[in-house]
Amino acid sequence: MVISMRFRGGLLPLIPLFLSALLFHLYLLLKDPLIPGVDGPYYLIQVELILKGLGMVYGDPPLLFHLSAFTSLFLGDVRLGISLTVALIVSLSTVPTYLLFLELSGDPVPSSAASIALIFSPQLARMAGDLMKNAAGITFLMFYIYFMFRAFKYRRLREILLSILSAYLTFLTHFLDLAFLFLFMFSYLLIILISGRNCWRKNLKCWILIALPVILLVTITSLLFPLLLLRCE
């Protein structure tokens, strides 16, 4: 009970962290009169055509475009809808990053520092204003890492299912983020195989329960909807 209360108390910094990240990325996306980035007009075209009922004109992982279309429909402005959607999703990366380091350290100070280092990093700020799907995929990738860590630690079905869902959302967002996810996934498998610990069989079983559904979901979706593979940059 004491540990649980300490953990819950350690969640308080998440609120200012998330709000600060949201305001920061909204400012970067809205400070100029035109949508930023090399791909900015591409996002406008995709979302406007979705809103017209024509669907995506270019094959691409669809999640961010459809979420942006929903937000744009609600706000009545496509540029604002895209910017708010990107800022919200990118800012959410504070949550899994903070929670992961809170699990590792039990201290909100390094957890906050890790979240700040990620959300305000120049690399992520550039991606969020230029390569928006890449930046959004980081959030789902971090959720996957967090839930996978909890799956191996607690061996509960809930964490396994959430890690699978996070991996699938990463796939539906951007392929490069999915590539990093697979790199992490198979690196973890290598660590399990060479660790030589007594629990390696249980860890291997947990890895299979996560990895196999992810691989199957990605493969089946790619075969059923090949347009997802037409634009991979």
DANORBEL-V292522 format. One record per residue. N is the residue number from 1. RES is the residue in one letter. SS is DSSP state (hx for helix, st for strand, lp for the rest). OMEGA is omega in degrees with one decimal (* if undefined). Layout:
n:N res:RES ss:SS omega:OMEGA
n:N res:RES ss:SS omega:OMEGA
This chain:
n:1 res:M ss:lp omega:180.0
n:2 res:V ss:hx omega:179.4
n:3 res:I ss:hx omega:179.7
n:4 res:S ss:hx omega:179.6
n:5 res:M ss:hx omega:177.7
n:6 res:R ss:hx omega:179.8
n:7 res:F ss:hx omega:-179.8
n:8 res:R ss:hx omega:177.1
n:9 res:G ss:hx omega:179.3
n:10 res:G ss:lp omega:179.5
n:11 res:L ss:lp omega:-176.0
n:12 res:L ss:lp omega:179.8
n:13 res:P ss:hx omega:-179.5
n:14 res:L ss:hx omega:-176.6
n:15 res:I ss:hx omega:177.6
n:16 res:P ss:hx omega:178.2
n:17 res:L ss:hx omega:-179.0
n:18 res:F ss:hx omega:-178.7
n:19 res:L ss:hx omega:177.3
n:20 res:S ss:hx omega:178.7
n:21 res:A ss:hx omega:-179.6
n:22 res:L ss:hx omega:179.5
n:23 res:L ss:hx omega:179.6
n:24 res:F ss:hx omega:-176.7
n:25 res:H ss:hx omega:173.1
n:26 res:L ss:hx omega:178.0
n:27 res:Y ss:hx omega:-179.2
n:28 res:L ss:hx omega:-176.6
n:29 res:L ss:hx omega:-174.2
n:30 res:L ss:hx omega:-174.2
n:31 res:K ss:lp omega:178.3
n:32 res:D ss:lp omega:-177.7
n:33 res:P ss:lp omega:179.6
n:34 res:L ss:lp omega:177.5
n:35 res:I ss:lp omega:-173.3
n:36 res:P ss:lp omega:170.6
n:37 res:G ss:lp omega:177.8
n:38 res:V ss:lp omega:-177.2
n:39 res:D ss:lp omega:-176.3
n:40 res:G ss:hx omega:178.7
n:41 res:P ss:hx omega:178.2
n:42 res:Y ss:hx omega:177.9
n:43 res:Y ss:hx omega:178.8
n:44 res:L ss:hx omega:-179.5
n:45 res:I ss:hx omega:-178.0
n:46 res:Q ss:hx omega:-176.4
n:47 res:V ss:hx omega:179.8
n:48 res:E ss:hx omega:178.6
n:49 res:L ss:hx omega:174.8
n:50 res:I ss:hx omega:-179.4
n:51 res:L ss:hx omega:177.9
n:52 res:K ss:lp omega:179.6
n:53 res:G ss:lp omega:-178.5
n:54 res:L ss:lp omega:-178.3
n:55 res:G ss:lp omega:-178.8
n:56 res:M ss:lp omega:-178.6
n:57 res:V ss:lp omega:178.4
n:58 res:Y ss:lp omega:176.8
n:59 res:G ss:lp omega:-176.3
n:60 res:D ss:lp omega:172.6
n:61 res:P ss:lp omega:-162.1
n:62 res:P ss:lp omega:-166.0
n:63 res:L ss:hx omega:-175.6
n:64 res:L ss:hx omega:-179.6
n:65 res:F ss:hx omega:-178.0
n:66 res:H ss:hx omega:174.1
n:67 res:L ss:hx omega:178.1
n:68 res:S ss:hx omega:177.9
n:69 res:A ss:hx omega:178.4
n:70 res:F ss:hx omega:179.4
n:71 res:T ss:hx omega:179.0
n:72 res:S ss:hx omega:177.7
n:73 res:L ss:hx omega:-179.8
n:74 res:F ss:hx omega:-176.4
n:75 res:L ss:hx omega:-178.4
n:76 res:G ss:lp omega:-178.7
n:77 res:D ss:lp omega:-174.3
n:78 res:V ss:hx omega:-178.7
n:79 res:R ss:hx omega:179.2
n:80 res:L ss:hx omega:179.5
n:81 res:G ss:hx omega:177.9
n:82 res:I ss:hx omega:-177.1
n:83 res:S ss:hx omega:-179.4
n:84 res:L ss:hx omega:179.4
n:85 res:T ss:hx omega:179.4
n:86 res:V ss:hx omega:-178.9
n:87 res:A ss:hx omega:179.5
n:88 res:L ss:hx omega:-176.6
n:89 res:I ss:hx omega:-179.9
n:90 res:V ss:hx omega:-179.3
n:91 res:S ss:hx omega:178.4
n:92 res:L ss:lp omega:177.7
n:93 res:S ss:hx omega:174.3
n:94 res:T ss:hx omega:-173.8
n:95 res:V ss:hx omega:-178.9
n:96 res:P ss:hx omega:179.1
n:97 res:T ss:hx omega:179.4
n:98 res:Y ss:hx omega:-177.1
n:99 res:L ss:hx omega:178.8
n:100 res:L ss:hx omega:-178.8
n:101 res:F ss:hx omega:174.3
n:102 res:L ss:hx omega:174.8
n:103 res:E ss:hx omega:-175.8
n:104 res:L ss:hx omega:-172.6
n:105 res:S ss:hx omega:-174.5
n:106 res:G ss:lp omega:-175.3
n:107 res:D ss:lp omega:-179.2
n:108 res:P ss:hx omega:-177.7
n:109 res:V ss:hx omega:176.3
n:110 res:P ss:hx omega:177.1
n:111 res:S ss:hx omega:177.2
n:112 res:S ss:hx omega:-179.6
n:113 res:A ss:hx omega:179.1
n:114 res:A ss:hx omega:178.6
n:115 res:S ss:hx omega:179.3
n:116 res:I ss:hx omega:-179.9
n:117 res:A ss:hx omega:179.4
n:118 res:L ss:hx omega:-168.4
n:119 res:I ss:hx omega:-179.7
n:120 res:F ss:lp omega:179.4
n:121 res:S ss:lp omega:179.1
n:122 res:P ss:hx omega:-178.0
n:123 res:Q ss:hx omega:-179.8
n:124 res:L ss:hx omega:177.9
n:125 res:A ss:hx omega:178.5
n:126 res:R ss:hx omega:179.6
n:127 res:M ss:hx omega:-178.3
n:128 res:A ss:hx omega:179.6
n:129 res:G ss:hx omega:-176.5
n:130 res:D ss:lp omega:-179.1
n:131 res:L ss:lp omega:-166.2
n:132 res:M ss:hx omega:-179.6
n:133 res:K ss:hx omega:176.7
n:134 res:N ss:hx omega:-178.0
n:135 res:A ss:hx omega:179.0
n:136 res:A ss:hx omega:-179.8
n:137 res:G ss:hx omega:177.6
n:138 res:I ss:hx omega:-179.7
n:139 res:T ss:hx omega:-179.9
n:140 res:F ss:hx omega:175.5
n:141 res:L ss:hx omega:178.8
n:142 res:M ss:hx omega:175.3
n:143 res:F ss:hx omega:178.2
n:144 res:Y ss:hx omega:-179.0
n:145 res:I ss:hx omega:-179.5
n:146 res:Y ss:hx omega:-177.9
n:147 res:F ss:hx omega:176.9
n:148 res:M ss:hx omega:176.3
n:149 res:F ss:hx omega:179.5
n:150 res:R ss:hx omega:178.4
n:151 res:A ss:hx omega:179.1
n:152 res:F ss:hx omega:-177.9
n:153 res:K ss:hx omega:-173.7
n:154 res:Y ss:hx omega:178.3
n:155 res:R ss:lp omega:178.5
n:156 res:R ss:lp omega:-178.2
n:157 res:L ss:hx omega:-177.8
n:158 res:R ss:hx omega:-179.9
n:159 res:E ss:hx omega:178.0
n:160 res:I ss:hx omega:-179.7
n:161 res:L ss:hx omega:179.6
n:162 res:L ss:hx omega:177.2
n:163 res:S ss:hx omega:176.3
n:164 res:I ss:hx omega:179.1
n:165 res:L ss:hx omega:179.7
n:166 res:S ss:hx omega:177.9
n:167 res:A ss:hx omega:-179.7
n:168 res:Y ss:hx omega:176.4
n:169 res:L ss:hx omega:174.6
n:170 res:T ss:hx omega:177.8
n:171 res:F ss:hx omega:-178.8
n:172 res:L ss:lp omega:-178.4
n:173 res:T ss:lp omega:-179.9
n:174 res:H ss:lp omega:-174.9
n:175 res:F ss:hx omega:179.9
n:176 res:L ss:hx omega:175.4
n:177 res:D ss:hx omega:176.1
n:178 res:L ss:hx omega:178.3
n:179 res:A ss:hx omega:176.0
n:180 res:F ss:hx omega:178.2
n:181 res:L ss:hx omega:178.7
n:182 res:F ss:hx omega:176.7
n:183 res:L ss:hx omega:177.4
n:184 res:F ss:hx omega:-177.4
n:185 res:M ss:hx omega:-175.8
n:186 res:F ss:hx omega:171.8
n:187 res:S ss:hx omega:177.7
n:188 res:Y ss:hx omega:176.9
n:189 res:L ss:hx omega:179.1
n:190 res:L ss:hx omega:178.4
n:191 res:I ss:hx omega:179.3
n:192 res:I ss:hx omega:-174.2
n:193 res:L ss:hx omega:-176.8
n:194 res:I ss:hx omega:-175.6
n:195 res:S ss:hx omega:178.2
n:196 res:G ss:lp omega:179.4
n:197 res:R ss:lp omega:-177.1
n:198 res:N ss:lp omega:-175.1
n:199 res:C ss:lp omega:-174.0
n:200 res:W ss:hx omega:178.3
n:201 res:R ss:hx omega:177.0
n:202 res:K ss:hx omega:178.2
n:203 res:N ss:hx omega:178.4
n:204 res:L ss:hx omega:177.5
n:205 res:K ss:hx omega:178.7
n:206 res:C ss:hx omega:179.0
n:207 res:W ss:hx omega:-179.8
n:208 res:I ss:hx omega:-180.0
n:209 res:L ss:hx omega:177.0
n:210 res:I ss:hx omega:-170.9
n:211 res:A ss:hx omega:-175.2
n:212 res:L ss:hx omega:176.8
n:213 res:P ss:hx omega:179.0
n:214 res:V ss:hx omega:-179.6
n:215 res:I ss:hx omega:179.0
n:216 res:L ss:hx omega:180.0
n:217 res:L ss:hx omega:179.5
n:218 res:V ss:hx omega:-178.7
n:219 res:T ss:hx omega:-178.1
n:220 res:I ss:hx omega:179.8
n:221 res:T ss:hx omega:179.9
n:222 res:S ss:hx omega:178.9
n:223 res:L ss:hx omega:-178.8
n:224 res:L ss:hx omega:-177.5
n:225 res:F ss:lp omega:-175.3
n:226 res:P ss:hx omega:178.4
n:227 res:L ss:hx omega:176.8
n:228 res:L ss:hx omega:-174.0
n:229 res:L ss:hx omega:-173.1
n:230 res:L ss:lp omega:-177.5
n:231 res:R ss:lp omega:-170.2
n:232 res:C ss:lp omega:-176.9
n:233 res:E ss:lp omega:*
